[in-house]
Amino acid sequence: MSSRKRNVAIDFGGYLKGVALDRAVAILREAGIGNALVNIGGNVMALGSRDGKGTPWRIGIQHPRPQSVGGAPLASLELKDGEAIGTSGDYHRYFEIGGRRYCHLIDPRSGFPAEGTQAVTVLIGPGARTGMRSDALSKPIFIAGREWRAMAQKLGVDAVLRVGADGTANATPAMHARLKVEAPDLRIVAVP
């Protein structure tokens, strides 16, 4: 990839944690390890099962505003062999000016930090480059804001959980069916 503009740089950080996730799982498999849960900074992939007998791993999804729920996770879900989740949020890498939060994800339509979303988690089924896909595909869905559902469909992502800027939580039916709400008084609405 290239650009004619000297001040433009390409940052591959938007999917390299996912690539590392795929590589880590491949190394574990090559070493004969059949059961492991690999977490690389919010990107998580399951290898085998929790007990080696088929019991899925149960993982928590961080609440984007943990102080509002006493530190409880937003939700949890069972992660099966070869599945991965990736989360993009505005809560680890951001800055504030005048009480307004600006996240690290840039909306290419405006050139400014993306607005309208606190967090997006995608669940990707087993297959080629599952880790990389879980990392890379959460970002355009996050940036899409209110149009998140159309973006998820365009990208072929069936299982998505999104927390909007106002704190409302929505999920696709495929994700909604897998979630267990953990945060007190939280309601996650399924969006077809």
Legacy VTK file of the C-alpha trace (Angstrom):
# vtk DataFile Version 3.0
C-alpha trace
ASCII
DATASET POLYDATA
POINTS 192 float
0.000 0.000 0.000
1.169 3.504 -0.657
0.109 7.111 -0.743
1.286 10.105 -2.707
0.958 12.212 0.448
4.191 12.284 2.456
2.356 12.850 5.741
0.223 9.719 5.420
1.337 6.609 7.265
-0.264 3.194 7.419
-0.740 1.704 10.880
-1.196 -2.060 10.855
-2.055 -2.086 14.561
-5.722 -2.393 13.640
-5.360 -6.097 13.023
-1.913 -7.246 14.184
-3.123 -8.383 17.617
-5.434 -10.703 15.723
-2.571 -11.961 13.562
-0.592 -12.615 16.760
-3.609 -14.467 18.149
-3.714 -16.755 15.098
0.035 -17.340 15.349
-0.089 -18.084 19.086
-2.828 -20.675 18.578
-0.856 -22.255 15.699
2.252 -22.497 17.912
0.230 -24.109 20.709
-1.264 -26.630 18.293
2.191 -27.423 16.845
3.402 -28.050 20.411
0.592 -30.544 20.950
-1.454 -28.352 23.265
-5.103 -29.058 22.658
-6.801 -26.875 25.250
-5.978 -23.234 25.912
-7.530 -19.812 26.038
-5.361 -17.151 24.411
-5.934 -13.483 25.260
-3.980 -10.745 23.511
-5.270 -7.439 24.802
-9.003 -8.047 24.504
-8.795 -10.363 21.523
-9.497 -13.880 22.751
-9.435 -17.241 20.949
-10.400 -20.661 22.280
-8.384 -23.760 21.573
-10.167 -26.947 22.550
-12.224 -26.755 25.721
-11.933 -25.647 29.324
-11.741 -29.152 30.768
-10.548 -31.127 27.746
-13.957 -32.826 27.642
-15.876 -30.333 25.516
-16.923 -27.739 28.103
-16.713 -24.331 26.395
-14.672 -21.519 27.886
-16.745 -18.757 29.544
-15.255 -15.323 28.984
-16.275 -11.872 30.129
-16.753 -8.843 27.904
-15.555 -5.674 29.611
-18.073 -2.955 30.286
-16.914 0.252 28.535
-17.821 2.287 31.633
-17.008 -0.169 34.466
-17.363 2.484 37.167
-21.060 2.781 36.295
-21.688 -0.891 37.149
-19.341 -1.379 40.074
-16.676 -3.025 37.924
-18.917 -5.830 36.664
-18.371 -7.111 33.135
-20.948 -6.114 30.550
-21.749 -9.689 29.615
-20.186 -13.111 29.236
-20.387 -15.816 26.619
-19.188 -19.322 25.982
-16.339 -19.510 23.494
-16.019 -22.799 21.622
-13.004 -24.408 19.964
-11.619 -22.205 17.205
-13.885 -19.225 17.925
-12.522 -15.764 18.651
-13.848 -12.447 19.855
-12.436 -9.020 19.182
-13.462 -5.837 20.950
-12.899 -2.244 19.909
-13.713 0.465 22.405
-13.232 4.076 23.381
-12.107 3.305 26.927
-8.418 2.305 26.833
-6.895 4.603 24.259
-8.539 8.023 24.355
-8.103 11.561 25.568
-10.517 14.109 26.970
-10.846 17.811 26.281
-13.473 19.840 28.063
-15.124 16.702 29.409
-15.531 15.216 25.932
-13.939 11.849 25.147
-12.049 11.319 21.872
-11.131 7.744 20.999
-8.172 6.440 19.021
-10.259 5.113 16.124
-10.393 7.610 13.285
-13.445 7.882 11.050
-12.025 8.061 7.496
-15.113 9.953 6.336
-14.294 12.928 8.556
-10.666 12.466 9.588
-11.715 12.910 13.229
-12.101 10.394 16.066
-15.123 8.143 15.623
-18.218 9.109 17.595
-21.419 7.388 18.581
-20.040 4.130 19.954
-18.508 3.063 23.264
-17.660 -0.527 22.330
-18.159 -3.232 19.725
-17.456 -6.935 20.221
-17.574 -9.381 17.326
-17.619 -13.168 17.517
-15.958 -14.981 14.625
-16.386 -18.706 14.044
-13.582 -21.159 13.376
-11.771 -20.824 10.077
-8.844 -19.249 8.322
-7.475 -16.124 10.028
-10.158 -16.146 12.726
-8.045 -14.082 15.124
-7.128 -11.492 12.509
-10.740 -11.212 11.379
-11.953 -10.764 14.972
-9.514 -7.881 15.407
-9.918 -6.158 12.052
-13.696 -6.420 11.627
-14.639 -4.819 14.939
-13.156 -1.475 13.849
-15.318 -0.567 10.830
-18.412 -1.660 12.759
-17.359 0.610 15.638
-16.682 3.528 13.286
-20.026 3.048 11.491
-21.854 4.390 14.564
-25.626 4.188 14.141
-25.111 2.338 10.848
-23.311 -0.497 12.657
-25.838 -3.164 11.657
-25.545 -2.407 7.936
-21.744 -2.449 8.205
-21.797 -5.801 10.020
-23.997 -7.255 7.275
-21.739 -5.825 4.566
-18.711 -7.442 6.240
-20.506 -10.752 6.796
-20.288 -10.584 10.596
-23.307 -12.311 12.126
-22.512 -11.992 15.846
-22.042 -8.415 17.107
-22.565 -6.657 20.444
-22.551 -2.836 20.341
-22.772 -0.285 23.115
-23.786 3.128 21.778
-22.536 6.476 23.035
-25.657 6.749 25.198
-24.933 3.387 26.886
-27.630 1.391 25.108
-26.595 -2.154 24.308
-27.709 -3.896 21.128
-26.771 -7.241 19.651
-27.461 -9.176 16.521
-29.706 -12.208 17.110
-26.710 -14.560 16.722
-24.781 -12.716 19.442
-27.807 -12.094 21.658
-28.460 -15.849 21.843
-24.916 -16.431 23.158
-24.753 -13.647 25.758
-25.349 -13.753 29.486
-25.854 -10.242 30.864
-23.545 -9.605 33.832
-23.927 -5.855 34.478
-26.703 -4.950 36.903
-29.800 -3.414 35.330
-28.419 -3.784 31.792
-30.742 -4.777 28.995
-29.298 -5.928 25.684
-31.784 -5.545 22.843
-31.610 -7.878 19.844
-31.556 -5.992 16.540
-32.434 -8.042 13.437
LINES 1 193
192 0 1 2 3 4 5 6 7 8 9 10 11 12 13 14 15 16 17 18 19 20 21 22 23 24 25 26 27 28 29 30 31 32 33 34 35 36 37 38 39 40 41 42 43 44 45 46 47 48 49 50 51 52 53 54 55 56 57 58 59 60 61 62 63 64 65 66 67 68 69 70 71 72 73 74 75 76 77 78 79 80 81 82 83 84 85 86 87 88 89 90 91 92 93 94 95 96 97 98 99 100 101 102 103 104 105 106 107 108 109 110 111 112 113 114 115 116 117 118 119 120 121 122 123 124 125 126 127 128 129 130 131 132 133 134 135 136 137 138 139 140 141 142 143 144 145 146 147 148 149 150 151 152 153 154 155 156 157 158 159 160 161 162 163 164 165 166 167 168 169 170 171 172 173 174 175 176 177 178 179 180 181 182 183 184 185 186 187 188 189 190 191
